[in-house]
């Protein structure tokens, strides 16, 4: 098998199409533009014969060829990114280095390959590899773009590597995404989320500084929820209320506000707000967390009158009776996938299904 002919045939067939995947926090695979890649990767694994021979021939080409062709090596990388397993990471790196050494390799081509490789790393759930590739100075032209950065950071978030997210953001923000665009908020919400998860004085300070410097009106509403909830964890309920003061009402931010009011001892205000959840039609489809209500109740025991506590219990019982309670904790609600109106590819039409064509061609 000649790997160049093989890759040329495969890359022609690896087209984009839609496949429903399980949601991942904080963004679904659809939002991250991973559905097509993951579908095509599965098709490659199901139908490609002798993938190891392709990898051996590619390795030999990279190691021994004195003059490499940029277009052919790009096609080979696109195929390798669909066939690679965790043990092939060194081959991926050596092929990326080889492609980078070719003078005719364009920045656009490098970014395209970088996005694809980071999708591969995400799909194999290799957060340490994502960090290694992203921080490799020799590969900065592949992974320095917005898409690969977002996929990398989301991979780190899913795997609990919150400190690494802040390290990357503090190092790259001024250079790579200091210019605000409609898509910068995708990065921002992961940084705010990581700061919340860390819940340290340092991460709180980092989040506050970031909040004061970003365009707050253009952020995902989850950003304000994260930083307000972090202020609560850092025992700053007044700051939480201030942050939420001018934000749009959401079910999530209202629950955070109620917790802040409980910390401040505003029990009557809490009862009035909860009564609104029962009586106001606009709240008819809103649910409040048992976790939040129980935390409010515990605080009321220490900073409110007996009559106020009785009133709260009556409202609590009515919320239960009306089916307005959810067992999701505040942290679980904060970690629900965000559903932006436009994913990172923007609005795109769905491509035709090519499953049968791909299967037939890859068996040849």
N, C-alpha and C positions, 0 to 999 in steps of 0.2 A: 504493500500500500504506500503510495506517495502522499505524504502528509499535506503537501501544498494543494494537490488536486482534491484531496479529501476535505480540507478546510474550505476550499472554494465552493464545493458542492453544499457543504453544511451551512455556511454563512448565508447562502442564498435562500435557504429554507427557514432559518431562524427568524421568523417574522413575529410581530407583536399581536397578541390576542388576549382576551379576558378570561380569567379563571378565578373563581371565588376561593379565597383562602381564609383561614382563621385569623381573627384580629390579633394584633400585637400592640402592646403599649409603646409609646403614646400614639403611634400612627399605625394604621392598618397597612398591609402589604399593597393594597390598591393605592393608597395615598403616596406610598414610597415608590410607586411605579415598579413593583417587584412581581406582579402577577404574571406578566408575559415571560419574564426571565425564568421564574420557577416552573412554569408550564413547559417551556422549551427545554429546560434542564432535565426534567423528568422524561420528556420524549427522547432526549439524547441517551439517557441511561437505559431506557427501555429498548432502544432500536439500534444503537451504534454497535457494530461488531468490531472486535480487536481495538478497543480504545487504547490499550497499553502500547500497541505497536505504533499508533499515532504519536503517543507521548515520547517513546524512545527515539523515533525519527526526528521529532521536533527538538529533543535534547541534543541529538547529534548535530543537527543543523545549527543550533545556537552556539554550540561549542566549537565547531570546526569550519563553518562557512566564513570566509574572509570578507565577502561582500554580500550583505543581506538586502533583500527587497522589502521596503517598508510596507507596501500594500499587502504582500503575501504574508508577512509576519503579523500584520494587524489581523488579517483573516484567521490565521492560526491561533492568535490569542483569543479571538472571539469564540472560536470553537473550544479551545482549552478551558475557558471560563465556564463552559457548560458541562464539560466532562470531568473537571478536576475533583479530586477527593482531598481530604486534609493532608494526606502524605505527599500531595503534589505541590504544596506551597513553594518549595524551593525551585521547582520548575517554573512556576508562575513568576517568581521573582527574577530568575535568570533570563527569562524571555522578555520581561519588562525592561530589564537593564539593556538587553540587546536591542530592543526596539528604540529605547531612548538614545542609543549611540548612533542611530542612523540619522544623518543630517536632514534627509527629506521628510522625516517624521514630523508632522505638524502638531501644534499645541492642541488643536481641535481633536485630532485623532487620539492624542494621549489622554485627554479628558474623557473621551468616549470610552476608551478602554478602561480607564480608571473607574468610571461609573459601573461598568460591567463587572469588573473584578471585585469591587466592593459589594455588589449585589450577590456575587458568589460567596464571599466571606460571610455576609449576613445570613444567607440561606443555609450555610453549614454551621452557623452559630459559633463563630470563632472570634470572640472579642479580642483576645490577645493578639491574634494575627491582624485584626483591623487596626489596633494600636501600632503594631510593628510597621505595617505598610504605610499608614498615615504619617507616622513620624520619621520615616526614612527620607533624609534630605535628597537622596538620589532619585526619589520617586515623587517629589513634590509637584511636578507638572502633571502627574497622573491623578493625584488625589487632593489637590488643593481647591477644587471647585465646590460649588454649593451642594450639588447632588450627592457626590461621594462623601462629603463632610456630614451631611444630614443622615445618610444611611449608616455611616460609621458611628455617629453619636447615638442614634437610636439603638443600634446593636449593643453599645456600651450600657445604655439605659436599661434595656431588657435584662442585661446580665448583672445589674447592680454595680457597675463600675462608675459610680457617680463622681468620685474624685478625679478620674481621668477626663471626664467631660469638662469639668471646670479647668483642668490643666490645658486642654486643647483650646478651649474658648479664650482663656486669658492670654495664650500665646498667639492665637491667630486672629482674634477679633479685629484689632486695629489695622491689620494688613489685608484680610481677606473679605470680611463682611461688615466693615465699618460703614460702607455706603448702604443706606437703607433701601430695601426693595420690598415688594409685596411678599417675597418668599423668606426674608430674613427672620420673620416671626417663627418660622418652623424651627430654626436653630434656637431662638430665644426661649421657647417654651420648654425645650429639653434642658436648657441651662437652669431655668427657674425650677423645673422639676427635680433636677439633680441637687440643687441647693436645698430644696425642701427635704429630700431624702437624707441628705447628710446631716441636716439640723445641727450645725455647729455655729459658734459665734462668727467664724470666718466665712462660712457659706452664707450666713444671714447678711453679713456686711457686703459680700460680693453681689448678692441678689439685690440689695437696696441700691447699691451704686449702679447696677445695670438698669434697674427700674427707673432711676432718675435720668438716665441718658438715652433710653429708647423712646420711640414714638408710642406712647401708651395707648392712644386711641386706635392704633392699627394692630394691636396685639390680639392673639387669641384670648378669649375670656378665661381660659385655663391659667394663663400667666398670672392674672390678678388673684385668682384663687390660690395658686401656689404660694405667692409671696405673702398674702394675707394669712394663710394657714401657717406659714413658717413664722410669721410674727407672733401668732398665738403660741406656737411651740417654744418660742424664745421669750415667752411671758411679756409680750408687748401688745396687749389687747387694744389699747388706745390707738396704736399705730395701725393695727388691723382694721379698726373701724374707719380710720382716716383714709386708708388705701381703698376701702370698699365704697367710700362715700359717693364718689362720682362715677362708679362703674355701673355698667348695665346690670339689671337684675337677672340673676339666673338662680335656679334651684340650688346649685352648689354654693354660690357666693352668699346666698341668704342664710344657709345653714352655718357657714363660717361666721357670719355676722352675729347670729344668735349665740354661738359659743363665746364670741368676744364680749357681747353684752352680759352674758352670764359671769364671765371673769370680772367684769366691772361692777357687778352687783345690780344691774338694771332688770330685776325680776319682773316688775310690772310691764315694762316695755316688751319683754319676751312673751308674756302671756297675751298681750295685745296683738303681737305679730303672729303668734300661733293661732289665735282666734280667727285672724284674717285667712289663714290657710283653710280653715273650715268653712267660712262664710262667703268668701269672695270667689266668684265663678272662675276667674282667671287662674286660680290655684287648684281647680278641680282635678287636673291631671298631674299635679305635683305630688311627689312623695318625699317624706322626711325620714332620715336614718334613725333607726332605734339606737344606734351607737351615739349619735348626736344628742338625742333626747335624754338618754341615760346620763351622759356627761353633764348636760344642763341641770338635770335633777340633782346630781351629786353636788354641784356648785351651789344650788339654791338652798341646800341643807345648811350651808354655812353663812349665807349672806342675804337671807330673805325671811319674811315673817311666816308664821304658820298658815295664815289665811292665803297668802300668796302661793304657798306650796300646795295647799288643797286645790286652789284654782288651776294650778299647773297640772295636777294629777287628773282633774276632770277633763281638761283639754286633751291630755295624753290619751286617756281612755276613749274619748270621742274620735281621735285620729285613728286609733286601732279599730274601733267599731266601723269606721267608714272606709277601712282598707287603704289608709293613706300612709302606711308605714312600710319601709323597706329594710331588709336585714343587711344591706350593703353598708360597710363601714365608710367613714369619711375618706380614708386612704384608698379604699376600693373605688369610690366615686371619682376621686382625683386621678386615679390611674386608668379610667375608662378611655378607650381610643377617641381621639379628636376626629371630628368629621368635617374637614374644611370643604368649602364649596368647590374648590379647584385643587387637584393634586399637584405634585411638583412638575408634572409634564404639562399642566394647563388642561384645557378642555380638548379632548381628542375623541375622534370617532373610533368605534371598535373595528378592528381589522377582520377580514374574513378568516374563518376557521381553516387551519392548514394541517390538522392532526393526521389525516389520511395521507396527504402528500408527503409529509415529513417521514411518516413511518415507512412508506414505500421506498422513498429515495435513500434513506439511511440504511436500508437492508441490502442495497445493491453492492 
